[in-house]
């Protein structure tokens, strides 16, 4: 079957739609994850979300539902346990080790074939059903609406936690809300790239975006664009070559990160040269026009 014929297949349309939905959400929430240095938390939520999927299998339920429930439970617990950066890694590491142990136990107790759960390890975007697509859209709407409602306090607490706390922002509440949104986003991304590559969509595009600009709003737009381009491009490339879709998505995402690092380094060098020459620049390295302070004759 040719590439053009594959593009006419309904499962390809569903995959492209599902990929776009997941990419937009992942790119948006990823900015706050990167700013707050919470990449390890995303890893923990994805790993322990798999434990939830294993638990659902043992109970005879849908692994995807177990993934969502498990991710939300882990997100809430980690949000309550981790407020400041110095507390975060040790709490997450301890909880992750215990949760993975439970996951191993649950898989050993399951008597059938755990193909549905193990497929979550690597993702299956071309196998997304209409029912799963509808669920992805619902989750995406919840995350994006919640993010828009909490954008200002979330950004304030991410950039200046001490100042936000002094202004009355509850850091613990913000932490719980963010990690719940991260849990929902991670549960979505797992169905596209799998547990093992979830950082590809949630972290890498945002990390690339923050290299391109220091403005949070613009970085959020860049992050979404990179995530969508990597996801859609990866799906299309997997139709041309018989390699895993998650490989192409991760490769494109990483390529964008490498390019962003190179461009970011050049921007920093230009800003440094401009500063050395007495030229004022803004936070993105753009030269700011100077106005003369001399008196008008």
N, C-alpha and C positions, 0 to 999 in steps of 0.2 A: 504494500500500500504506500502510495507516494505521500510526500509531506502535505501537498495541497488537499489530498483526500482525507488525511488525518485531521486537518483543520476543520473539516466539515462534520467530524464525529461529535456527538453530544457530550461524551465523556471529556473531550478536550475543552469544550466550552465551559463545562462545570469546573474543571481543574483550573482554568485561567481565572474564572470568577472567584473561586475559593482562594487561589493564590493572591489575587489582588486584595481581597478582604483581609486576609491574614497579614499581608505585607504592610498595609496602611496602619493597622493597629500596632504591629510590632515596631514599625518605624517611629510611631508617635510615643509610645511608652518607653522605648529604648533610650530616648534622650534623657529622661529623668533617671533611668537606671545608670547611665554612664556618668552623668553629672554627680550623682550621689555615691558612685563607686560601688554599685551593688551587683556586679556581674556574677559574683559567687552565689548570691541569693537566687538569681535566675537559674543557675546550674542546679542548686539544691531543689528548687521548686519543680524543675523538669524531672529530676531523678526520683523525687518522692511522689510526683504525679504518677509515675510508672508504678510505684507501689500501690497507689490507689486503683490503678487499672488491674493490677494483679488481685487486689482484694475483691474487686467487682467480679472477676472470673470465678473466684472461690464461692461467692454468693450467688452465682448464676445470673449476674446482671451484665449490662453492656459495658465493656472496658472503657469506652469513651466517656460514659457517665462517671465511672469510677475515677477516670483521669481528672475530670472537672472537679468532682467533689474532693478528691485528694489534694489537688493543687490549691483549691480555696482554703482547705483546712490548714495546709502547710503555710500558705501565705499569711493567714490570720495569726497563727502561732509565732511565726518568725517576726511579723510586724510588732507583736506585743513584747517579744524578747529583745529585739534589736532596734535601738533608737540612734545611738551615736556610733560612729564608725569603729571606734576601738572595741566596742562590745559585739559588733556584728559578726566578724569572722569566726570567733570562738564559739558563739552560740549556734551559728549556722552549721559549722563543722561538727559539733556534737550532735545536733539534731539530725543532720544528714546521715551520719554513721549509724545511728539507731534506726532511722527510717529505712535505710537500705537493708539492714538486717531483717526487718519485718518483711520487706519485699521478697527477700530470698526465702523466708519461711513460707510465705503465701504461695509462691510459685511451686515450692516443693509439696505443698498440701493439695494443689490442684491436680486432679487425676486425668483431665483431658488434654487436648492439644492447645497450647497457649499461643496459637498463631496470631490471634487478634491482638494480644498484648505485645508479643514480640515484634509485630509489624510497627508498633508505635516507636520502637527503638530507632527505626530508619525512615519512617514517614512513608506515606502512600498518597501523594497528591492526585495522581491520575486515577486513583480508585475512590475518590470522594463521591459519595452519593448525593442525591438531591436533598435527602433528609439531613445529612451532615452539613451540606452547604447552608441550609436554613438555620441550623444551630450555630454555625460560624457567624452568620450575619447577625443573629440575635446577640451573641456574645460581643461582637464588634460594636454594635450600637450601644450596649451597656457600658463598655469600656470607654468609648469615645465621648459619650455624654457625660460620664463621671469625670473624665479627664478635663473636659471643658469647664465643668462646674468647679473643679478644684485647682484649676491651672495656676492662678495667681498665688494662693497660699503654698501650693506644692512647689512652685518655682522659687518662692521666697525661702522656704525651709530647705530647699536643695542647695541654693547658692550661699545663703547666710543663715544657718540654723540658729546661731546665738541671737542674731538680730530678730529673727522670726519669733523665737521664744520670748524675747523681751517685749515684743509687740502683742503677745497673747496667743500666738499660734501654738496649738498642741502638737508637739513633735511626735508623740506616741500615736495620736490619732492619724496624723499625716502618714506616718510609717505604716500603720495598719492598712489605710486606704490604698497607698501605693502598692504594697505587697499583694493586696487582693487583686488589684488591677494587673499586676505582673503575673499573678497566678492564672488569671483568665487568659491573658495574652499568651503565656507560655503553653497553656493547654491547647490553645488554637494553633500555635506554631508547631507543636509536636506533630500534629496531624499532617503537616506539610513536609517538614524536614526531619522529624523524629527527635527523640530524646537526646541522642548523641550529637545532634547538630543544631539544637535549638538556639544556641548563642549566635548562629549565623544570621538569623533574622532579627533577634532582639538586641544584640550587642554590636555586631560589626557595622551595619549601616549608620547607627548612631555614633559610633566611634569615628567613622569616616567623616560624618557631618560636622562633628565638633572640631575636626582638624581644618575644615574649610572656613568656619566662621565662629566667632565668639558670641554671636547674638543668639540667644536661646530660641526665639521664634523662628528665625531663618534656619537655624540648625535643625529644628523639628521638620520643616518643609524639606530640607535636603535629605534628612534621614528617611522620610517616607518615600521620596523619589528614588533613592538608592535601593531601598528594600523592594519596591514595586518592580523596578527595572531588573534586579537580580532574580526575583521570583518568576516574573513572566518570561524573562530571557532563559532562565533555567528550564522551565517547562517546555518552551519551544525547542531548545537545543536537545532535550531528551527525546523529542520526536524525530530528530535527525540522526542521532547516534544512540545505540543501545546501552547507554550508561545510566546509572541512577540519577533521578531528577535532583535529589538532594546534593549530589556531587556538583552538578552544574550551578545550582543556586549558591552553594558555599564558595565555589571558585569565582563566580562573578562578584559576589559580595566582598570577598577578600581582595580581588583586583581593584575594586572601587576604594577599598581602604588603603591599599598601597599607593594608588594615584593621589588620594587625599593627603596622605602623609608627605608625598613629594611636593604637592602644591602648597601645603601648609608650611613646610620648611622654607620654600622660596618666599612665601609671604612674610615669614618671620625675618628672613635675611633682608628683604626690602625695607621692612619696618625699622630694623636695626640701622641700616645705612641711612635712612631718612632721618632717624633720631640723631645719629652722629653728625649729620650735616645741618642740624638745627631746624629740620622740617618737622612740623607736627603731624602725627598720623592718628587715625582713630583705632579702635580695638581690632579692626580687620586689616590694618596695615595700609588703608587708603589715605592718601595725602589730603590733609585738611587745608583748604585755601587760607592764606594768612591775610590779615587786615593790618594796614599800617597804623601805628599809634602816633605817628608824627603829626604835629599840628598843621592844620590847613592854612596855607599862606593867604 
